[in-house]
Amino acid sequence: DDEKISVLKIGLSTAAGSTAEVGVYPINVTYKESDNFIVQTVPGTYTVQPATMTAAFEAVNRADVPVQDSGRMEAVYDGKEHGIRVNAVDAEGQLIEDAVVYYGTSTLNAENYGSGSVDPLTFTEVSGGTVYYYIVADNYDSISGSVPVVITKKTVTVTAEDASVTYGDAATNNGVIYEGFVSGEDAETLDLSVSYTYTAPAA
């Protein structure tokens, strides 16, 4: 008699397709009945792990102020708001549209990020501040960090106006000229005052 060969036709299937969400899925074993074998199947597990995202940074409404790759912003005081917007990007550098960024003035983590704000933080006064962030997105590992917003003092020049008197007349002055104030600010709004001292030379 011809030798009879037993062929096991085994198939594997899982519900996890190429776009499956992060999670654990069963791998099911299917088979065709065999004359010589009793087939016992044990499902396996198919794990879809979170992808990695990174943070990218841009200035809040300030295209004129550069932001370093690290997220650090440096600006000279100009009376305007300065802040950092944090975006989440994938391994290819593409924006993750459904990522949610939380901002705070202190460290944010998995336990407290909900206390943060979804609106970027801004600073106006010298010396700025630190922006803490926490990013969550479906199917990605959450990330957190902090970036400094540094605002340095602006230089204002105060120039005394020239003055002259005739010998014997009382001392006088023509005031001062200010240069360098930002829009909307002047000596009056900043409550600046000038005092004058007249010292006669020693005889």
Phi, psi and chi 1 to 4 in degrees:
 res  aa     phi    psi   chi1   chi2   chi3   chi4
   1 ASP       -  147.1  -66.2  -20.5      -      -
   2 ASP   -68.0  141.6  -66.7  -24.8      -      -
   3 GLU   -68.2  133.8 -178.0  179.3   -2.5      -
   4 LYS   -91.6  125.6 -169.7  171.8 -175.2  178.4
   5 ILE  -103.2  128.1  -60.0  175.5      -      -
   6 SER   -92.4  130.9  -64.7      -      -      -
   7 VAL  -119.2  123.0  177.6      -      -      -
   8 LEU   -96.4  120.7  -69.0  176.6      -      -
   9 LYS  -100.1  103.3  -66.0 -174.9  177.1 -179.7
  10 ILE  -106.2  138.8  -56.0  -62.1      -      -
  11 GLY  -129.7  149.6      -      -      -      -
  12 LEU  -120.7  139.8  -59.7  176.0      -      -
  13 SER  -145.9  150.5   64.3      -      -      -
  14 THR  -147.0  154.8 -179.6      -      -      -
  15 ALA   -80.4   -7.2      -      -      -      -
  16 ALA   -84.1  105.0      -      -      -      -
  17 GLY   -87.6 -168.5      -      -      -      -
  18 SER   -67.5  -19.9   59.4      -      -      -
  19 THR  -114.8   25.5   58.5      -      -      -
  20 ALA   -64.3  144.9      -      -      -      -
  21 GLU   -69.0  160.8  -59.5  -75.1  -45.3      -
  22 VAL   -58.6  134.1  167.1      -      -      -
  23 GLY   160.4 -175.1      -      -      -      -
  24 VAL  -115.3  128.2  177.2      -      -      -
  25 TYR  -122.6  146.0  -58.1   82.9      -      -
  26 PRO   -75.4  143.2   27.0  -33.7      -      -
  27 ILE  -101.2  111.8  -59.1  174.4      -      -
  28 ASN   -91.2  140.5  -60.3  -50.8      -      -
  29 VAL  -103.0  127.2 -178.3      -      -      -
  30 THR  -118.0  156.5   59.9      -      -      -
  31 TYR  -156.2  163.9   62.9   93.4      -      -
  32 LYS  -103.3  135.7 -175.7  177.2 -179.6  179.8
  33 GLU   -52.6  141.1  -67.0  -71.7  -11.5      -
  34 SER  -118.2  146.1  169.7      -      -      -
  35 ASP   -68.9  -27.6  -66.6  -27.1      -      -
  36 ASN  -111.8   -5.0  -62.8  -37.3      -      -
  37 PHE  -132.1  144.4  -63.7   96.8      -      -
  38 ILE   -99.4  118.0  -63.0  173.3      -      -
  39 VAL   -94.8  124.2  179.0      -      -      -
  40 GLN  -110.0  129.0  -65.9 -179.9  -31.2      -
  41 THR  -107.9  142.4   62.8      -      -      -
  42 VAL  -127.0  114.6  179.1      -      -      -
  43 PRO   -62.3  147.7  -20.0   33.1      -      -
  44 GLY  -100.9 -174.6      -      -      -      -
  45 THR  -123.8  139.3   55.7      -      -      -
  46 TYR  -117.4  114.5 -172.9   91.6      -      -
  47 THR  -107.0  125.3  -56.8      -      -      -
  48 VAL  -102.1  113.3  179.0      -      -      -
  49 GLN   -92.8  154.5  -62.1 -179.5  -14.0      -
  50 PRO   -62.4  144.1  -20.3   32.8      -      -
  51 ALA   -84.2  169.2      -      -      -      -
  52 THR  -100.7  135.8  -61.2      -      -      -
  53 MET  -121.4  161.7   61.2  179.7  167.9      -
  54 THR  -129.8  164.9   56.6      -      -      -
  55 ALA   -96.9  139.8      -      -      -      -
  56 ALA  -124.1  150.9      -      -      -      -
  57 PHE  -126.4  147.0  -50.2   96.7      -      -
  58 GLU  -149.6  157.3   61.7  178.8  -24.5      -
  59 ALA   -73.2  148.5      -      -      -      -
  60 VAL   -83.7  109.3  176.8      -      -      -
  61 ASN    55.0   27.7  -58.6  -35.4      -      -
  62 ARG  -137.4   78.3  -64.6  -61.9  -57.0  -89.7
  63 ALA   -66.1  -17.8      -      -      -      -
  64 ASP   -84.2   -6.6   58.2  -43.0      -      -
  65 VAL  -110.9  117.3 -179.3      -      -      -
  66 PRO   -72.3  150.4   27.2  -34.5      -      -
  67 VAL  -122.2  127.9  177.9      -      -      -
  68 GLN   -69.6  160.2  -60.4  176.7   14.1      -
  69 ASP   -57.5  -30.9  -69.4  -18.4      -      -
  70 SER   -74.5  -10.4   64.1      -      -      -
  71 GLY   100.0   -8.8      -      -      -      -
  72 ARG   -68.3  133.3 -179.7 -177.1  177.6   91.1
  73 MET  -119.3  135.0  170.4 -170.5  -81.6      -
  74 GLU  -126.4  130.1  -64.1 -176.5    1.7      -
  75 ALA  -146.1  154.6      -      -      -      -
  76 VAL   -91.5  140.2  176.8      -      -      -
  77 TYR   -50.6  127.2  173.2   76.7      -      -
  78 ASP  -137.6   12.5   58.5    3.8      -      -
  79 GLY    78.2    2.1      -      -      -      -
  80 LYS  -109.3  165.4  -60.2  178.1 -178.5  179.0
  81 GLU   -78.0  140.5  -65.9 -177.6  -20.0      -
  82 HIS  -127.4  133.0  -63.7  -90.1      -      -
  83 GLY  -160.2  170.8      -      -      -      -
  84 ILE  -116.8  131.9  -62.2  -69.7      -      -
  85 ARG  -101.9  130.4  176.3  175.9  -74.3  106.2
  86 VAL  -103.8  130.9 -175.5      -      -      -
  87 ASN  -117.1  154.2  -61.7  -51.3      -      -
  88 ALA  -105.1  132.2      -      -      -      -
  89 VAL  -127.7  152.3  -64.2      -      -      -
  90 ASP   -87.2 -172.1   61.5   20.5      -      -
  91 ALA   -63.4  -23.2      -      -      -      -
  92 GLU   -92.4    3.2  -76.7   71.2   45.2      -
  93 GLY    82.3   12.0      -      -      -      -
  94 GLN   -87.4  141.4  -61.0  -60.6  -50.8      -
  95 LEU   -63.6  133.0 -175.7   67.7      -      -
  96 ILE   -90.6  103.7  -58.5  172.9      -      -
  97 GLU   -63.7  -35.5  -62.6  -71.8   -8.5      -
  98 ASP   -92.6    7.9   63.9  -11.7      -      -
  99 ALA   -68.6  143.8      -      -      -      -
 100 VAL  -118.1  126.6 -179.9      -      -      -
 101 VAL  -106.8  129.5 -177.6      -      -      -
 102 TYR  -109.0  137.2  -65.1   86.1      -      -
 103 TYR  -116.5  147.3  -59.6   88.3      -      -
 104 GLY  -154.0  169.3      -      -      -      -
 105 THR   -97.7    2.6   54.5      -      -      -
 106 SER  -142.8  171.8   58.3      -      -      -
 107 THR   -57.2  132.8  -58.3      -      -      -
 108 LEU  -109.8  139.9  -63.8  176.6      -      -
 109 ASN  -141.2 -172.8   53.7   44.6      -      -
 110 ALA   -63.0  -23.3      -      -      -      -
 111 GLU   -87.9  -30.9  -74.5   71.0   41.0      -
 112 ASN  -121.9    5.0   69.0    0.4      -      -
 113 TYR   -62.1  -24.2   72.5   85.8      -      -
 114 GLY   -64.0  -16.7      -      -      -      -
 115 SER   -81.3   -9.1   64.4      -      -      -
 116 GLY   -78.6  176.7      -      -      -      -
 117 SER  -106.9  145.5  169.4      -      -      -
 118 VAL   -85.1   -2.9  -65.5      -      -      -
 119 ASP   -97.0  135.0  -63.4  -41.7      -      -
 120 PRO   -59.0  147.2  -23.4   34.3      -      -
 121 LEU   -86.7  145.4  -57.3 -178.5      -      -
 122 THR  -130.5  156.2   57.9      -      -      -
 123 PHE  -132.4  144.7  -54.7   89.8      -      -
 124 THR  -116.6  -39.4  -56.8      -      -      -
 125 GLU   -88.5  156.7  -54.5  -63.4  -31.7      -
 126 VAL   -63.5  131.8  175.7      -      -      -
 127 SER  -110.6   16.9   54.9      -      -      -
 128 GLY    89.9 -136.0      -      -      -      -
 129 GLY   175.8 -174.9      -      -      -      -
 130 THR  -113.3  133.1  -60.6      -      -      -
 131 VAL  -101.4  120.1  175.5      -      -      -
 132 TYR   -99.7  142.4  -64.7   85.4      -      -
 133 TYR  -138.6  155.9   63.0   87.8      -      -
 134 TYR  -143.6  127.8 -167.7   91.0      -      -
 135 ILE  -117.3  131.2  -50.1  176.9      -      -
 136 VAL  -123.7  143.9  -64.6      -      -      -
 137 ALA  -157.2  140.0      -      -      -      -
 138 ASP   -56.8  134.2  -68.4  -19.4      -      -
 139 ASN    72.7   13.8  -58.2  -49.6      -      -
 140 TYR  -130.0  148.2  -70.0   85.6      -      -
 141 ASP   -67.9  135.3  -76.4  -35.8      -      -
 142 SER   -68.7  150.8  -61.7      -      -      -
 143 ILE  -133.9  157.8   58.5  174.5      -      -
 144 SER  -145.0  166.7   62.9      -      -      -
 145 GLY   175.9 -168.6      -      -      -      -
 146 SER  -150.3  149.9   63.7      -      -      -
 147 VAL  -137.8  141.4  -70.5      -      -      -
 148 PRO   -89.0  141.8   30.9  -32.7      -      -
 149 VAL  -113.1  108.5  176.0      -      -      -
 150 VAL  -104.5  120.1 -179.6      -      -      -
 151 ILE  -115.4  119.1  -57.8  176.4      -      -
 152 THR  -100.9  164.0   56.6      -      -      -
 153 LYS   -68.9  145.0  -67.4 -178.1  178.5 -178.2
 154 LYS   -93.3  142.8  178.6  176.3  175.2   57.6
 155 THR   -82.5  128.6  -60.9      -      -      -
 156 VAL  -117.1  127.8  172.6      -      -      -
 157 THR   -97.4  128.5  -57.4      -      -      -
 158 VAL  -114.7  114.5 -178.0      -      -      -
 159 THR  -112.7  125.1  -57.4      -      -      -
 160 ALA   -73.7  130.1      -      -      -      -
 161 GLU   -70.9  142.0  -71.2  -85.6   55.8      -
 162 ASP   -61.9  147.3  -66.4  -21.3      -      -
 163 ALA  -144.7  153.5      -      -      -      -
 164 SER  -147.9  150.0   64.1      -      -      -
 165 VAL  -137.7  162.6  -64.0      -      -      -
 166 THR   -86.5  142.0  -59.6      -      -      -
 167 TYR   -49.7  130.5  176.2   76.6      -      -
 168 GLY    97.8  -17.0      -      -      -      -
 169 ASP   -79.2  162.4  -70.8  -12.3      -      -
 170 ALA   -68.9  148.7      -      -      -      -
 171 ALA   -61.2  149.8      -      -      -      -
 172 THR  -144.9  175.0 -172.6      -      -      -
 173 ASN  -150.7  158.2   71.2   82.4      -      -
 174 ASN  -110.9   16.7  -71.3  -30.6      -      -
 175 GLY    80.2 -162.3      -      -      -      -
 176 VAL  -133.0  162.3  -61.7      -      -      -
 177 ILE  -116.2  129.2  -63.1  175.7      -      -
 178 TYR   -99.9  137.9  -63.8   96.9      -      -
 179 GLU  -135.6  132.7  -66.5 -180.0  -75.2      -
 180 GLY   116.6   -3.0      -      -      -      -
 181 PHE   -63.4  150.1  -74.4  129.2      -      -
 182 VAL   -84.6  164.1  -58.0      -      -      -
 183 SER   -56.9  131.4  177.6      -      -      -
 184 GLY    90.6   -3.6      -      -      -      -
 185 GLU  -122.0  142.3  -64.8 -176.7  -10.3      -
 186 ASP  -152.5 -176.3   55.2   27.9      -      -
 187 ALA   -60.2  -34.3      -      -      -      -
 188 GLU   -72.4  -47.8 -177.0  176.7   -7.0      -
 189 THR   -65.6  -29.2   60.6      -      -      -
 190 LEU   -91.2    1.1  -63.8  177.5      -      -
 191 ASP    57.9   46.1 -164.7   25.9      -      -
 192 LEU   -90.5  146.2  -60.7 -179.4      -      -
 193 SER  -135.5  155.7   61.6      -      -      -
 194 VAL  -120.8  133.2  179.9      -      -      -
 195 SER  -112.0  147.5   62.3      -      -      -
 196 TYR  -119.5  135.6  -58.3   92.0      -      -
 197 THR  -125.1  127.8  -58.5      -      -      -
 198 TYR  -112.4  118.6  -53.6   97.7      -      -
 199 THR  -119.8  118.8  -55.5      -      -      -
 200 ALA   -73.6  141.1      -      -      -      -
 201 PRO   -66.6  150.3   23.5  -34.1      -      -
 202 ALA   -63.6  140.9      -      -      -      -
 203 ALA   -70.4      -      -      -      -      -
